[in-house]
């Protein structure tokens, strides 16, 4: 980057930017938001993690800001870090699963917010189609006799 | 931060810095390194993720750099992001589990590298004692009849 004052080049250490996304389950459906900003399309609620905030806190905050929902039973699913998953810059998303009740209300970056089931998913931004394919595959695997995933206490 | 040329203040967006740590299994034991730099103590092999590198690539790279081991069967375990887990700055570690054979050799940031089993763990830096407690608890849970954790394809 360049200094905004003197315009000379500055080296800043920068790794991938950590983000969170949340699969919010409401009565067997999941919550998606329609993005107001590019890349357009539908997406899981989520966003950048703030410095000094745990990823769990960030997931609850983003869910509330973007959908108005208070999420419970939050658990980690998987972290997606392929450098090409967001064309704008290298972001890595830690994806959470949680439950909510009531009706979501669009806030912040969201144009609309709606509930979808697996058979009626819209066109998704980023790698969110892959994330949801993994999510539904893991769900089916559990329903067919495998135990719940083992999660560390948190 | 301040510009190194004109010394005027600059605002740089900064989230937590993503890191990876790897639990490398060798014949029922795990590999730990003794840190040459503060915070001193023993730790899982690991380090900062580079921009443009997936977390999986970072885990394999750090394992090789710090222990000389080629890790196989890499899978994600959990991401630890509590802001107090590293006193120097807010880092968030995505922890992986993998397997290796042969004998580890200390490299890079490592003073010594040794194999440990659960009953003989040394004093650990960061939150690595908690990470390993979670790891051994998950392992026992699997041994007592629960199925393997469900992991998305990667």
Interface residues (C-beta under 8 A of the other chain):
Chain A: X1 X3 X4 X5 X6 X8 X10 X12 X14 X15 X16 X17 X18 X48 X49 X50 X51 X52 X53 X54 X55 X56 X76 X77 X78 X79 X81 X82 X83 X90 X92 X94 X131 X134 X135 X137 X138 X141 X142 X145 X146 X147 X148 X149 X150 X151 X152 X153 X154
Chain B: X1 X3 X4 X5 X6 X8 X10 X12 X13 X14 X15 X16 X17 X18 X48 X49 X50 X51 X52 X53 X54 X55 X56 X76 X77 X78 X79 X81 X82 X83 X90 X92 X94 X131 X134 X135 X137 X138 X141 X142 X146 X147 X148 X149 X150 X151 X152 X153 X154
